[in-house]
Amino acid sequence: MVVLTNYPTEATRIACKDAGADRVFDKSTELEEFFEYCLSRHRNV
């Protein structure tokens, strides 16, 4: 599970990880990393 959020506070990141998220990305600054992560996961399927 991946979370893409506009609220990337440390508390949000921790809550997402505790809920089972593999990764948490900030929409405003980490979109490129998010796309790279998705592509790498797709290639490994």
mmCIF file of the N, C-alpha and C atoms, coordinates in Angstrom:
data_MODEL
# 
_entry.id   MODEL 
# 
loop_
_atom_site.group_PDB 
_atom_site.id 
_atom_site.type_symbol 
_atom_site.label_atom_id 
_atom_site.label_alt_id 
_atom_site.label_comp_id 
_atom_site.label_asym_id 
_atom_site.label_entity_id 
_atom_site.label_seq_id 
_atom_site.pdbx_PDB_ins_code 
_atom_site.Cartn_x 
_atom_site.Cartn_y 
_atom_site.Cartn_z 
_atom_site.occupancy 
_atom_site.B_iso_or_equiv 
_atom_site.pdbx_formal_charge 
_atom_site.auth_seq_id 
_atom_site.auth_comp_id 
_atom_site.auth_asym_id 
_atom_site.auth_atom_id 
_atom_site.pdbx_PDB_model_num 
ATOM 1   N N  . MET A 1 1  ? 0.846  -1.161 0.000   1.00 0.00 ? 1  MET A N  1 
ATOM 2   C CA . MET A 1 1  ? 0.000  0.000  0.000   1.00 0.00 ? 1  MET A CA 1 
ATOM 3   C C  . MET A 1 1  ? 0.897  1.232  0.000   1.00 0.00 ? 1  MET A C  1 
ATOM 4   N N  . VAL A 1 2  ? 0.517  2.215  -0.788  1.00 0.00 ? 2  VAL A N  1 
ATOM 5   C CA . VAL A 1 2  ? 1.249  3.474  -0.894  1.00 0.00 ? 2  VAL A CA 1 
ATOM 6   C C  . VAL A 1 2  ? 0.291  4.617  -0.595  1.00 0.00 ? 2  VAL A C  1 
ATOM 7   N N  . VAL A 1 3  ? 0.780  5.618  0.124   1.00 0.00 ? 3  VAL A N  1 
ATOM 8   C CA . VAL A 1 3  ? -0.028 6.792  0.446   1.00 0.00 ? 3  VAL A CA 1 
ATOM 9   C C  . VAL A 1 3  ? 0.583  7.999  -0.256  1.00 0.00 ? 3  VAL A C  1 
ATOM 10  N N  . LEU A 1 4  ? -0.254 8.752  -0.939  1.00 0.00 ? 4  LEU A N  1 
ATOM 11  C CA . LEU A 1 4  ? 0.124  10.004 -1.595  1.00 0.00 ? 4  LEU A CA 1 
ATOM 12  C C  . LEU A 1 4  ? -0.674 11.095 -0.899  1.00 0.00 ? 4  LEU A C  1 
ATOM 13  N N  . THR A 1 5  ? 0.010  12.024 -0.224  1.00 0.00 ? 5  THR A N  1 
ATOM 14  C CA . THR A 1 5  ? -0.688 12.972 0.630   1.00 0.00 ? 5  THR A CA 1 
ATOM 15  C C  . THR A 1 5  ? -0.206 14.406 0.454   1.00 0.00 ? 5  THR A C  1 
ATOM 16  N N  . ASN A 1 6  ? -1.056 15.338 0.818   1.00 0.00 ? 6  ASN A N  1 
ATOM 17  C CA . ASN A 1 6  ? -0.687 16.756 0.898   1.00 0.00 ? 6  ASN A CA 1 
ATOM 18  C C  . ASN A 1 6  ? -0.291 17.130 2.321   1.00 0.00 ? 6  ASN A C  1 
ATOM 19  N N  . TYR A 1 7  ? -0.369 16.199 3.252   1.00 0.00 ? 7  TYR A N  1 
ATOM 20  C CA . TYR A 1 7  ? -0.083 16.443 4.671   1.00 0.00 ? 7  TYR A CA 1 
ATOM 21  C C  . TYR A 1 7  ? 1.003  15.495 5.158   1.00 0.00 ? 7  TYR A C  1 
ATOM 22  N N  . PRO A 1 8  ? 2.246  15.679 4.691   1.00 0.00 ? 8  PRO A N  1 
ATOM 23  C CA . PRO A 1 8  ? 3.306  14.728 4.998   1.00 0.00 ? 8  PRO A CA 1 
ATOM 24  C C  . PRO A 1 8  ? 4.022  14.984 6.330   1.00 0.00 ? 8  PRO A C  1 
ATOM 25  N N  . THR A 1 9  ? 3.246  15.313 7.356   1.00 0.00 ? 9  THR A N  1 
ATOM 26  C CA . THR A 1 9  ? 3.885  15.527 8.653   1.00 0.00 ? 9  THR A CA 1 
ATOM 27  C C  . THR A 1 9  ? 4.442  14.202 9.162   1.00 0.00 ? 9  THR A C  1 
ATOM 28  N N  . GLU A 1 10 ? 5.324  14.281 10.122  1.00 0.00 ? 10 GLU A N  1 
ATOM 29  C CA . GLU A 1 10 ? 5.889  13.063 10.700  1.00 0.00 ? 10 GLU A CA 1 
ATOM 30  C C  . GLU A 1 10 ? 4.791  12.211 11.329  1.00 0.00 ? 10 GLU A C  1 
ATOM 31  N N  . ALA A 1 11 ? 3.819  12.855 11.972  1.00 0.00 ? 11 ALA A N  1 
ATOM 32  C CA . ALA A 1 11 ? 2.709  12.113 12.577  1.00 0.00 ? 11 ALA A CA 1 
ATOM 33  C C  . ALA A 1 11 ? 1.890  11.381 11.511  1.00 0.00 ? 11 ALA A C  1 
ATOM 34  N N  . THR A 1 12 ? 1.654  12.022 10.378  1.00 0.00 ? 12 THR A N  1 
ATOM 35  C CA . THR A 1 12 ? 0.923  11.386 9.285   1.00 0.00 ? 12 THR A CA 1 
ATOM 36  C C  . THR A 1 12 ? 1.701  10.205 8.744   1.00 0.00 ? 12 THR A C  1 
ATOM 37  N N  . ARG A 1 13 ? 2.998  10.393 8.550   1.00 0.00 ? 13 ARG A N  1 
ATOM 38  C CA . ARG A 1 13 ? 3.842  9.300  8.042   1.00 0.00 ? 13 ARG A CA 1 
ATOM 39  C C  . ARG A 1 13 ? 3.820  8.101  8.994   1.00 0.00 ? 13 ARG A C  1 
ATOM 40  N N  . ILE A 1 14 ? 3.938  8.365  10.281  1.00 0.00 ? 14 ILE A N  1 
ATOM 41  C CA . ILE A 1 14 ? 3.923  7.292  11.272  1.00 0.00 ? 14 ILE A CA 1 
ATOM 42  C C  . ILE A 1 14 ? 2.579  6.586  11.267  1.00 0.00 ? 14 ILE A C  1 
ATOM 43  N N  . ALA A 1 15 ? 1.485  7.346  11.235  1.00 0.00 ? 15 ALA A N  1 
ATOM 44  C CA . ALA A 1 15 ? 0.145  6.751  11.234  1.00 0.00 ? 15 ALA A CA 1 
ATOM 45  C C  . ALA A 1 15 ? -0.059 5.881  9.988   1.00 0.00 ? 15 ALA A C  1 
ATOM 46  N N  . CYS A 1 16 ? 0.411  6.351  8.846   1.00 0.00 ? 16 CYS A N  1 
ATOM 47  C CA . CYS A 1 16 ? 0.276  5.575  7.608   1.00 0.00 ? 16 CYS A CA 1 
ATOM 48  C C  . CYS A 1 16 ? 1.080  4.283  7.687   1.00 0.00 ? 16 CYS A C  1 
ATOM 49  N N  . LYS A 1 17 ? 2.308  4.372  8.170   1.00 0.00 ? 17 LYS A N  1 
ATOM 50  C CA . LYS A 1 17 ? 3.149  3.179  8.318   1.00 0.00 ? 17 LYS A CA 1 
ATOM 51  C C  . LYS A 1 17 ? 2.510  2.199  9.303   1.00 0.00 ? 17 LYS A C  1 
ATOM 52  N N  . ASP A 1 18 ? 1.972  2.727  10.412  1.00 0.00 ? 18 ASP A N  1 
ATOM 53  C CA . ASP A 1 18 ? 1.312  1.874  11.403  1.00 0.00 ? 18 ASP A CA 1 
ATOM 54  C C  . ASP A 1 18 ? 0.081  1.187  10.826  1.00 0.00 ? 18 ASP A C  1 
ATOM 55  N N  . ALA A 1 19 ? -0.558 1.837  9.844   1.00 0.00 ? 19 ALA A N  1 
ATOM 56  C CA . ALA A 1 19 ? -1.751 1.274  9.201   1.00 0.00 ? 19 ALA A CA 1 
ATOM 57  C C  . ALA A 1 19 ? -1.384 0.297  8.078   1.00 0.00 ? 19 ALA A C  1 
ATOM 58  N N  . GLY A 1 20 ? -0.080 0.157  7.811   1.00 0.00 ? 20 GLY A N  1 
ATOM 59  C CA . GLY A 1 20 ? 0.340  -0.821 6.826   1.00 0.00 ? 20 GLY A CA 1 
ATOM 60  C C  . GLY A 1 20 ? 0.921  -0.275 5.537   1.00 0.00 ? 20 GLY A C  1 
ATOM 61  N N  . ALA A 1 21 ? 1.088  1.022  5.446   1.00 0.00 ? 21 ALA A N  1 
ATOM 62  C CA . ALA A 1 21 ? 1.649  1.605  4.225   1.00 0.00 ? 21 ALA A CA 1 
ATOM 63  C C  . ALA A 1 21 ? 3.106  1.195  4.061   1.00 0.00 ? 21 ALA A C  1 
ATOM 64  N N  . ASP A 1 22 ? 3.458  0.845  2.831   1.00 0.00 ? 22 ASP A N  1 
ATOM 65  C CA . ASP A 1 22 ? 4.845  0.529  2.521   1.00 0.00 ? 22 ASP A CA 1 
ATOM 66  C C  . ASP A 1 22 ? 5.653  1.805  2.339   1.00 0.00 ? 22 ASP A C  1 
ATOM 67  N N  . ARG A 1 23 ? 5.022  2.795  1.747   1.00 0.00 ? 23 ARG A N  1 
ATOM 68  C CA . ARG A 1 23 ? 5.682  4.082  1.494   1.00 0.00 ? 23 ARG A CA 1 
ATOM 69  C C  . ARG A 1 23 ? 4.657  5.199  1.628   1.00 0.00 ? 23 ARG A C  1 
ATOM 70  N N  . VAL A 1 24 ? 5.153  6.389  1.975   1.00 0.00 ? 24 VAL A N  1 
ATOM 71  C CA . VAL A 1 24 ? 4.329  7.594  2.061   1.00 0.00 ? 24 VAL A CA 1 
ATOM 72  C C  . VAL A 1 24 ? 5.039  8.674  1.251   1.00 0.00 ? 24 VAL A C  1 
ATOM 73  N N  . PHE A 1 25 ? 4.312  9.289  0.316   1.00 0.00 ? 25 PHE A N  1 
ATOM 74  C CA . PHE A 1 25 ? 4.876  10.314 -0.552  1.00 0.00 ? 25 PHE A CA 1 
ATOM 75  C C  . PHE A 1 25 ? 4.116  11.626 -0.396  1.00 0.00 ? 25 PHE A C  1 
ATOM 76  N N  . ASP A 1 26 ? 4.865  12.720 -0.432  1.00 0.00 ? 26 ASP A N  1 
ATOM 77  C CA . ASP A 1 26 ? 4.299  14.062 -0.401  1.00 0.00 ? 26 ASP A CA 1 
ATOM 78  C C  . ASP A 1 26 ? 3.966  14.477 -1.836  1.00 0.00 ? 26 ASP A C  1 
ATOM 79  N N  . LYS A 1 27 ? 2.707  14.817 -2.080  1.00 0.00 ? 27 LYS A N  1 
ATOM 80  C CA . LYS A 1 27 ? 2.282  15.202 -3.428  1.00 0.00 ? 27 LYS A CA 1 
ATOM 81  C C  . LYS A 1 27 ? 3.041  16.414 -3.961  1.00 0.00 ? 27 LYS A C  1 
ATOM 82  N N  . SER A 1 28 ? 3.381  17.329 -3.082  1.00 0.00 ? 28 SER A N  1 
ATOM 83  C CA . SER A 1 28 ? 3.975  18.584 -3.554  1.00 0.00 ? 28 SER A CA 1 
ATOM 84  C C  . SER A 1 28 ? 5.478  18.491 -3.810  1.00 0.00 ? 28 SER A C  1 
ATOM 85  N N  . THR A 1 29 ? 6.156  17.510 -3.223  1.00 0.00 ? 29 THR A N  1 
ATOM 86  C CA . THR A 1 29 ? 7.609  17.458 -3.396  1.00 0.00 ? 29 THR A CA 1 
ATOM 87  C C  . THR A 1 29 ? 8.159  16.093 -3.803  1.00 0.00 ? 29 THR A C  1 
ATOM 88  N N  . GLU A 1 30 ? 7.337  15.045 -3.758  1.00 0.00 ? 30 GLU A N  1 
ATOM 89  C CA . GLU A 1 30 ? 7.851  13.702 -4.009  1.00 0.00 ? 30 GLU A CA 1 
ATOM 90  C C  . GLU A 1 30 ? 7.128  12.965 -5.135  1.00 0.00 ? 30 GLU A C  1 
ATOM 91  N N  . LEU A 1 31 ? 6.536  13.704 -6.055  1.00 0.00 ? 31 LEU A N  1 
ATOM 92  C CA . LEU A 1 31 ? 5.817  13.041 -7.153  1.00 0.00 ? 31 LEU A CA 1 
ATOM 93  C C  . LEU A 1 31 ? 6.752  12.216 -8.024  1.00 0.00 ? 31 LEU A C  1 
ATOM 94  N N  . GLU A 1 32 ? 7.916  12.733 -8.320  1.00 0.00 ? 32 GLU A N  1 
ATOM 95  C CA . GLU A 1 32 ? 8.855  11.981 -9.156  1.00 0.00 ? 32 GLU A CA 1 
ATOM 96  C C  . GLU A 1 32 ? 9.257  10.668 -8.479  1.00 0.00 ? 32 GLU A C  1 
ATOM 97  N N  . GLU A 1 33 ? 9.515  10.724 -7.183  1.00 0.00 ? 33 GLU A N  1 
ATOM 98  C CA . GLU A 1 33 ? 9.853  9.518  -6.434  1.00 0.00 ? 33 GLU A CA 1 
ATOM 99  C C  . GLU A 1 33 ? 8.679  8.535  -6.422  1.00 0.00 ? 33 GLU A C  1 
ATOM 100 N N  . PHE A 1 34 ? 7.462  9.074  -6.304  1.00 0.00 ? 34 PHE A N  1 
ATOM 101 C CA . PHE A 1 34 ? 6.262  8.241  -6.338  1.00 0.00 ? 34 PHE A CA 1 
ATOM 102 C C  . PHE A 1 34 ? 6.145  7.505  -7.675  1.00 0.00 ? 34 PHE A C  1 
ATOM 103 N N  . PHE A 1 35 ? 6.327  8.239  -8.777  1.00 0.00 ? 35 PHE A N  1 
ATOM 104 C CA . PHE A 1 35 ? 6.248  7.615  -10.101 1.00 0.00 ? 35 PHE A CA 1 
ATOM 105 C C  . PHE A 1 35 ? 7.334  6.558  -10.282 1.00 0.00 ? 35 PHE A C  1 
ATOM 106 N N  . GLU A 1 36 ? 8.541  6.868  -9.838  1.00 0.00 ? 36 GLU A N  1 
ATOM 107 C CA . GLU A 1 36 ? 9.635  5.904  -9.927  1.00 0.00 ? 36 GLU A CA 1 
ATOM 108 C C  . GLU A 1 36 ? 9.324  4.645  -9.125  1.00 0.00 ? 36 GLU A C  1 
ATOM 109 N N  . TYR A 1 37 ? 8.774  4.831  -7.935  1.00 0.00 ? 37 TYR A N  1 
ATOM 110 C CA . TYR A 1 37 ? 8.409  3.690  -7.092  1.00 0.00 ? 37 TYR A CA 1 
ATOM 111 C C  . TYR A 1 37 ? 7.360  2.828  -7.809  1.00 0.00 ? 37 TYR A C  1 
ATOM 112 N N  . CYS A 1 38 ? 6.343  3.455  -8.349  1.00 0.00 ? 38 CYS A N  1 
ATOM 113 C CA . CYS A 1 38 ? 5.282  2.708  -9.055  1.00 0.00 ? 38 CYS A CA 1 
ATOM 114 C C  . CYS A 1 38 ? 5.847  1.949  -10.255 1.00 0.00 ? 38 CYS A C  1 
ATOM 115 N N  . LEU A 1 39 ? 6.687  2.602  -11.025 1.00 0.00 ? 39 LEU A N  1 
ATOM 116 C CA . LEU A 1 39 ? 7.291  1.947  -12.184 1.00 0.00 ? 39 LEU A CA 1 
ATOM 117 C C  . LEU A 1 39 ? 8.175  0.774  -11.761 1.00 0.00 ? 39 LEU A C  1 
ATOM 118 N N  . SER A 1 40 ? 8.944  0.940  -10.707 1.00 0.00 ? 40 SER A N  1 
ATOM 119 C CA . SER A 1 40 ? 9.817  -0.147 -10.263 1.00 0.00 ? 40 SER A CA 1 
ATOM 120 C C  . SER A 1 40 ? 8.991  -1.329 -9.768  1.00 0.00 ? 40 SER A C  1 
ATOM 121 N N  . ARG A 1 41 ? 7.885  -1.063 -9.097  1.00 0.00 ? 41 ARG A N  1 
ATOM 122 C CA . ARG A 1 41 ? 7.006  -2.146 -8.633  1.00 0.00 ? 41 ARG A CA 1 
ATOM 123 C C  . ARG A 1 41 ? 6.370  -2.857 -9.822  1.00 0.00 ? 41 ARG A C  1 
ATOM 124 N N  . HIS A 1 42 ? 5.983  -2.085 -10.830 1.00 0.00 ? 42 HIS A N  1 
ATOM 125 C CA . HIS A 1 42 ? 5.362  -2.668 -12.012 1.00 0.00 ? 42 HIS A CA 1 
ATOM 126 C C  . HIS A 1 42 ? 6.352  -3.565 -12.757 1.00 0.00 ? 42 HIS A C  1 
ATOM 127 N N  . ARG A 1 43 ? 7.593  -3.153 -12.845 1.00 0.00 ? 43 ARG A N  1 
ATOM 128 C CA . ARG A 1 43 ? 8.624  -3.926 -13.536 1.00 0.00 ? 43 ARG A CA 1 
ATOM 129 C C  . ARG A 1 43 ? 8.915  -5.233 -12.823 1.00 0.00 ? 43 ARG A C  1 
ATOM 130 N N  . ASN A 1 44 ? 8.735  -5.270 -11.507 1.00 0.00 ? 44 ASN A N  1 
ATOM 131 C CA . ASN A 1 44 ? 9.045  -6.464 -10.709 1.00 0.00 ? 44 ASN A CA 1 
ATOM 132 C C  . ASN A 1 44 ? 7.902  -7.452 -10.646 1.00 0.00 ? 44 ASN A C  1 
ATOM 133 N N  . VAL A 1 45 ? 6.789  -7.151 -11.257 1.00 0.00 ? 45 VAL A N  1 
ATOM 134 C CA . VAL A 1 45 ? 5.623  -8.051 -11.206 1.00 0.00 ? 45 VAL A CA 1 
ATOM 135 C C  . VAL A 1 45 ? 5.769  -9.141 -12.230 1.00 0.00 ? 45 VAL A C  1 
# 
